[in-house]
Amino acid sequence: MATTLPNSFFIILVGSVLLASILCQATGEADDFLVELNQSKPIKEKLSRFRVYWHDIIGGRNPTSVQVVRSPTHNGFGTVNMIDNPLTLGPELSSKLVGKAQGFYALASQEELGLLMTMNFVFTEGKYNGSTIAVLGRNAVFNEVREMPVIGGSGLFRFARGYVQARTHTLDAKTGDATVEYNVYVMHY
């Protein structure tokens, strides 16, 4: 048997909510979480373009990419690798280190070698030292050029948006090590 609440209960409940709302407006507490920033000088957005080389080292004594999830399937679908890959100015691993690509990639396609890439380019040199760019997207590894979106950033790349284009520079079929050229096009303030 269901019981019903008296109408007076609902009147008291609605009245309490309205009173609390009026009190919050009177004291300003309701708006304390949001503060609009008035800019006396508009901030100009700019487009930056740069190129780095991403070194995925799977073998050897000091790998920068390690498998953290092994797939039970015959085609590798579901395999996940964590990365802390060097970013250099030139294609040689010995060229100037300008940052790291930190994140992971996962085999996300059952039909082809299609990766889900989730990584931050963490810069350690020059005026971008300490700034990051976040990349998240699909990487069809055997396509000549792969495009992935830039979804954000930090430091000098706050509010970043744009894209990267990846091209495989070298791939060692025996070890799985790869060097990939990344051309980055990013809008930021």
N, C-alpha and C positions, 0 to 999 in steps of 0.2 A: 504494500500500500504506500503510495507516494504522498509525501506531505508537501504542502505549499506554504511558501513564506507570505506573511501578511504584506499588503501594499505599503504599509508604513516603513517596512524594512528597506524597500527599494527607494522610497522617498528620502530616507535618511542617508542611504548610500550615495545617491546622485547628489544630494545636497553637500555631503562631505567632500566629494570629488570637486565640485564647483568651488567650494570655499578654499580648498587647498590650491586650486588653480589661481584664484584671485589673489591669495596671499603670496604665492610665488611670483606673480607678475608685479605685485606691489613692492616686494623686496628685491626683485631683479635676479633671483636665484635661477630661474628657468633659462635665462640667456647667458649665464656665466660660462658655459662650455663653448660658446661660439663668439669669436671676436673677429670682426671684419677688419682687414688691414688696409689702410688708406695709403696708397703710394703717391708720394709727391712727384716722383719721376718714374715714368713707365719703364719696365724692364724689357729689354729687347731680346727676342729669341734669335738664336743663331744656329747655323748648320755646320757641323764639324765632320770631316771625313779623314779617316786614317786607316792604315793597314798594319796588321800584326800577323805573326805566324804562331800557330797553335801547335804544340808538340805533344802528341798522345803517345806516351812511352809505356808499353804493356809489359815488355820483357826486361831482363837484366836485373841487376842488384838494387836499383833504385827506381821502381816503376812510378809513374805519375798518374796512372789509371789502373784501378784494381777492381776486379769483379766482386760485387757484394751480394748479388743474387744470381744463382745459377738456374737456368731454365731446365725444366724437365722435358721440354719438347725437342724434337729432332732438328728443328730449324733455328733454335736459339731464341724464339719469341719469349719475351719476359725477362731476359738477362739484363742486369743493371750493373753499370760501372760507375764508381765515384772517381772524380778527377780533381787533380791539383796540377794542371798542365802549365808549363812555362809559356809565356807570350813574349816573343822576341821581335826585334825590328827586321831581321833577315831570316831567310829560310834555314840557315844553319843553327843548330842548337847552341853553338858557341857565340852567336851574335848577341848584341846587347839585350839583356832581359829588361822588359818594361812592365811586367806584371804577371799575373797568374789567371788562369781560367779555372774557377772552382765551382763544382756542382756535380751533376751526374748526367749520364745518357743511358737510355733504355731501348732495347729492341722492341718497338711498338707496332711492327707490322708482321703479319704471318706470310705475306706473299713476296716481299722484297726486303732488302736491308734498309729499313726506314727507322730512324732513331727519333725518340723524343729527347730533345736537348734542353736542359735546364741548367744555366750556368751564369755566374757573375764574372765579368772581366774586372779584376781588381788591379788597379794601376799603382805602380810603386816608383815611378820616375817622373821628373819634371813637374810642371805645374799641375798635372793630374794626379800626383801622388796622393793616395788615400781615397780617390774617387772610384766609383764603380759604375758599370753598365750591366743591366740584367737582360739576358737573352733567353727566350723561351719559344721553342717551335719545333717543327718537323725537319729532319735532315735526311733526305733520300740520298744516301752515301754515294751511289754510283751515278748520280746525275753530275754533269760537269760543273754546274753552278747551282748551289742551294741557297735559298733565301729564308731567313728567319727574322722574326720581329724583335726589336728592342722594346721592352715593356716598361722600363724605368731605369733609375740610377740614383746615385748619391753623390755628395760633394759637389764638384763643378758640373756634374751631370744630373742634378736634381730636375725632376719633371721630364726626364729624357724620354724621347720616342724616336723611332726610326727603324732601321733594318740593318742586317749584316748579310753579306754574300760570302759564302764559303766555297773554296776551290781546293781540291786535294792537290798538294804539291808533290808529295812522295808518299808511297805506301809500301812497306816491306811485307810481302805476302808470307814470309816465313815467321816473322816475329809478331806481326800485326801492328807494329809501330807506324804512326802516320804523322806527317807534317801538313797542316792545312793553312792556306792563306785566307785570312778574314779581312774583308774590306767592310768598314763600319761607317754608316751614314747615320748621324744622330742629331736631332734637334734638341737644344737645351738652352738654358738661360745663363 
